[in-house]
Amino acid sequence: MRRHSSFHKRRFGQHFLNSKRIAQHIIDCAHVTGESVIEIGAGKGIMTRLIAARADDITAIEIDSTLAARLRQEKIPNTVVLQKDFLAVSLREFRNTVVIGNIPYAISTAIMHKLVSERESIKRIVLTLQKEFAQRLFAEKGTTQYGPLTLYVGCYFDITKEFVIPARFFTPSPKVNSVVVALEKKKPSITVVDEEKFFAFVNGIFRYRRKSVKNAIEHSVSYTAHGIERKILMKRPADLSLMDYYLLYSRMKQR
């Protein structure tokens, strides 16, 4: 059985939190008081039990069948255990829910995109992320970490860095520290009807982040940038704000 569990840890990129004190601190950041909660990656249940004591109800999602079975056997109050890949769960089946999770690095981007695209069902989010990934969420314009993910998540959520968790508080210990981040929904700073096309445009520009914006546009969408300010065109993609991209996109759509 021990060998079987180790296999799943490697396969799913699992690093289990081993401190009840830190688990409690994470839940404190989520301000859970009598609400519905989705937990991503319930694991061995260290956070599940603590959340259940505060939440109205909790849906604990765990992809590992062995761990999910063990959690079900505990019969934690107010808790439904789903043995499922979170990426395959429709959040539209939930309403006004708080999302809490310790996210595997390999699928962090996919999870963030899912949370943003299905944000209508979400009240707020608290995630434990590997530091390298978390830095991309609150990166400053002009830095190497700043990119499409920064703009996509930041368009719809205010992001707060809560605290750092040293690697030793996970088993097995990852190679880097983790960061707990809180995301509060906000009114978007831009209004985009064709959201998917707009952020695909942003992604396309960032594929050429070492080029000027002018050259990036020409390479990504085969568009000759006329009628756009030269000072914008001569910048690098990482030097533009979300509003800059919105104005660029709007100008191009008018032509």
GIGINOR-V161475 format. One record per residue. N is the residue number from 1. PSI is psi as a letter, one per 20 degrees, with the letter a starting at -180 (none if undefined). OMEGA is omega in whole degrees, -180 to 180 (NA if undefined). BURIAL is # if it has 16 or more other ideal C-beta (glycine too) atoms within 10 Angstrom, else .. Layout:
<<N	PSI	OMEGA	BURIAL> <N	PSI	OMEGA	BURIAL>>
This chain:
<<1	g	179	.> <2	g	180	.> <3	h	180	.> <4	g	180	.> <5	h	180	.> <6	h	178	.> <7	g	-179	.> <8	h	178	.> <9	g	180	#> <10	g	-175	.> <11	g	-175	.> <12	j	179	#> <13	k	-174	.> <14	p	171	#> <15	o	-172	#> <16	p	174	#> <17	p	-176	#> <18	j	-179	.> <19	o	178	.> <20	h	180	.> <21	g	-180	.> <22	h	176	#> <23	g	179	#> <24	h	179	.> <25	g	178	.> <26	g	-179	#> <27	h	175	#> <28	h	180	.> <29	h	-179	#> <30	i	177	#> <31	l	-179	.> <32	p	176	#> <33	n	177	.> <34	l	-179	.> <35	r	173	#> <36	p	-176	#> <37	p	167	#> <38	p	175	#> <39	p	178	#> <40	o	178	#> <41	m	-176	#> <42	h	176	#> <43	c	-179	#> <44	j	171	#> <45	j	-178	#> <46	h	177	#> <47	h	-178	#> <48	g	-178	#> <49	h	-179	#> <50	h	178	#> <51	g	-177	#> <52	h	180	#> <53	i	-178	.> <54	h	-171	#> <55	q	171	#> <56	g	175	.> <57	q	-179	#> <58	p	171	#> <59	o	-177	#> <60	o	-176	#> <61	p	-178	#> <62	p	-177	#> <63	h	-177	#> <64	o	-175	#> <65	h	180	.> <66	g	-180	.> <67	g	179	#> <68	g	179	#> <69	g	179	.> <70	g	179	#> <71	h	178	#> <72	h	-179	#> <73	h	179	.> <74	h	-178	.> <75	l	179	.> <76	p	-178	#> <77	q	176	.> <78	j	-171	.> <79	p	170	#> <80	p	-180	.> <81	p	176	#> <82	p	175	#> <83	n	-171	#> <84	q	171	.> <85	p	-179	.> <86	h	-178	#> <87	i	-180	.> <88	i	-179	.> <89	p	177	#> <90	o	179	.> <91	i	180	#> <92	i	176	.> <93	i	-179	.> <94	r	178	#> <95	p	172	.> <96	l	-174	.> <97	q	174	#> <98	p	-180	#> <99	p	178	#> <100	p	179	#> <101	q	172	#> <102	o	-164	#> <103	p	175	#> <104	p	-175	#> <105	g	-173	#> <106	h	-179	.> <107	j	-179	#> <108	g	-179	#> <109	g	-180	.> <110	g	179	.> <111	g	179	#> <112	g	179	#> <113	h	179	.> <114	g	-178	#> <115	g	-180	#> <116	g	-177	#> <117	h	179	.> <118	k	-173	#> <119	h	-177	#> <120	h	-179	.> <121	i	-170	#> <122	p	177	#> <123	g	176	#> <124	r	-173	#> <125	p	170	#> <126	p	-176	#> <127	q	170	#> <128	o	-174	#> <129	q	172	#> <130	q	-171	#> <131	g	-178	.> <132	g	180	.> <133	g	-178	#> <134	h	-179	#> <135	h	179	#> <136	h	-178	#> <137	g	-178	#> <138	k	180	#> <139	q	177	#> <140	q	177	.> <141	p	178	.> <142	i	-180	.> <143	r	-178	.> <144	h	-179	.> <145	i	-177	#> <146	p	-178	#> <147	a	-177	#> <148	h	-180	#> <149	g	177	#> <150	g	-176	#> <151	h	-177	#> <152	g	-179	#> <153	g	-177	#> <154	i	178	#> <155	h	-171	#> <156	i	-178	#> <157	q	165	#> <158	p	-173	.> <159	p	180	#> <160	p	173	.> <161	o	-176	.> <162	f	179	#> <163	r	-179	.> <164	p	175	.> <165	o	177	#> <166	q	-175	.> <167	h	-175	.> <168	i	-180	.> <169	j	175	#> <170	q	176	#> <171	p	-9	.> <172	q	-176	.> <173	p	176	.> <174	r	-178	#> <175	i	-177	.> <176	r	175	.> <177	r	177	#> <178	r	180	#> <179	p	175	#> <180	p	180	#> <181	q	176	#> <182	p	180	#> <183	p	178	#> <184	p	180	.> <185	q	179	.> <186	r	173	.> <187	p	-178	.> <188	q	-180	.> <189	i	175	.> <190	q	177	.> <191	o	-178	.> <192	o	179	.> <193	g	-179	.> <194	m	-175	.> <195	g	-177	#> <196	g	-180	.> <197	h	-180	.> <198	g	-178	#> <199	h	171	#> <200	h	176	.> <201	g	179	#> <202	g	178	#> <203	g	-179	.> <204	g	179	#> <205	g	-177	#> <206	i	175	#> <207	i	-179	.> <208	l	-171	#> <209	i	178	#> <210	i	179	.> <211	r	172	#> <212	r	178	#> <213	h	179	#> <214	g	-179	#> <215	h	179	.> <216	g	178	#> <217	g	-178	#> <218	h	-180	.> <219	h	-172	.> <220	h	-177	#> <221	j	179	.> <222	l	-177	.> <223	p	176	.> <224	o	-171	.> <225	n	175	#> <226	q	174	.> <227	j	178	.> <228	p	-175	.> <229	p	-178	.> <230	h	-177	.> <231	h	175	.> <232	g	-176	#> <233	h	-177	.> <234	i	178	.> <235	r	173	#> <236	q	180	#> <237	h	-178	#> <238	i	-180	#> <239	i	-178	.> <240	q	176	#> <241	r	176	.> <242	g	180	#> <243	h	176	.> <244	g	180	#> <245	h	179	#> <246	g	179	#> <247	h	177	#> <248	g	-178	#> <249	g	180	#> <250	g	179	.> <251	g	-179	.> <252	h	180	#> <253	h	-178	.> <254	i	-175	.> <255	none	NA	.>>
